[in-house]
Amino acid sequence: MDEMAKMVSQRTGLSQDQSRQATQVVMDILMNRLPTPIANQVRDAMTGGKSANDMGNIARGMGGSMGQR
């Protein structure tokens, strides 16, 4: 999750602490709203050291499961 917080900080100009807090808020929302299998993939990608590119692949896969293409 630190990699994502760093990206948020670089792109928005927020401090590292603010970026970590924002990233955690988004993660909490996703974990509560996504179907469990997808939430687990997102959690694993965020905590398992996968790159932001891996997160993009997961997001693209979610589009099909949520009726988007």
C-alpha positions as CSV (number, residue, x, y, z in Angstrom):
1,M,0.0,0.0,0.0
2,D,3.0,2.3,0.5
3,E,3.6,2.3,-3.3
4,M,0.1,3.5,-3.9
5,A,0.3,6.1,-1.2
6,K,3.6,7.4,-2.8
7,M,1.9,7.6,-6.2
8,V,-1.0,9.5,-4.7
9,S,1.4,11.9,-3.0
10,Q,3.4,12.5,-6.2
11,R,0.3,13.1,-8.4
12,T,-1.7,15.2,-5.9
13,G,1.0,17.1,-3.9
14,L,-0.5,15.7,-0.7
15,S,1.9,14.9,2.1
16,Q,3.0,11.2,2.6
17,D,0.8,11.0,5.7
18,Q,-2.2,12.5,4.0
19,S,-1.7,10.1,1.0
20,R,-1.5,7.1,3.3
21,Q,-4.7,8.1,5.0
22,A,-6.5,8.7,1.7
23,T,-5.3,5.3,0.4
24,Q,-6.5,3.6,3.5
25,V,-9.9,5.2,3.2
26,V,-10.2,4.0,-0.4
27,M,-9.1,0.5,0.6
28,D,-11.7,0.4,3.4
29,I,-14.5,1.4,1.0
30,L,-13.4,-1.2,-1.6
31,M,-13.1,-4.0,1.0
32,N,-16.7,-3.2,2.1
33,R,-18.3,-2.8,-1.3
34,L,-16.6,-5.3,-3.7
35,P,-17.5,-8.9,-3.9
36,T,-15.3,-11.0,-1.6
37,P,-13.2,-12.7,-4.3
38,I,-12.4,-9.3,-5.9
39,A,-11.8,-7.6,-2.6
40,N,-9.4,-10.4,-1.7
41,Q,-7.5,-9.9,-4.9
42,V,-7.2,-6.1,-4.4
43,R,-6.1,-6.6,-0.7
44,D,-3.5,-9.2,-1.8
45,A,-2.2,-6.9,-4.5
46,M,-2.0,-3.9,-2.1
47,T,-0.4,-5.8,0.7
48,G,1.6,-8.5,-1.1
49,G,4.0,-6.2,-2.9
50,K,2.4,-6.3,-6.3
51,S,3.0,-3.3,-8.5
52,A,0.6,-0.7,-9.5
53,N,0.6,-2.3,-12.9
54,D,-0.9,-5.5,-11.3
55,M,-3.6,-3.3,-9.8
56,G,-4.4,-2.0,-13.2
57,N,-4.9,-5.5,-14.5
58,I,-7.2,-6.3,-11.6
59,A,-9.2,-3.2,-12.2
60,R,-9.6,-4.1,-15.9
61,G,-10.8,-7.5,-14.9
62,M,-13.3,-6.0,-12.5
63,G,-14.9,-4.0,-15.3
64,G,-16.2,-7.1,-16.9
65,S,-17.5,-8.5,-13.7
66,M,-19.4,-5.3,-13.0
67,G,-21.1,-5.1,-16.4
68,Q,-18.6,-2.8,-18.0
69,R,-16.4,-3.5,-21.0
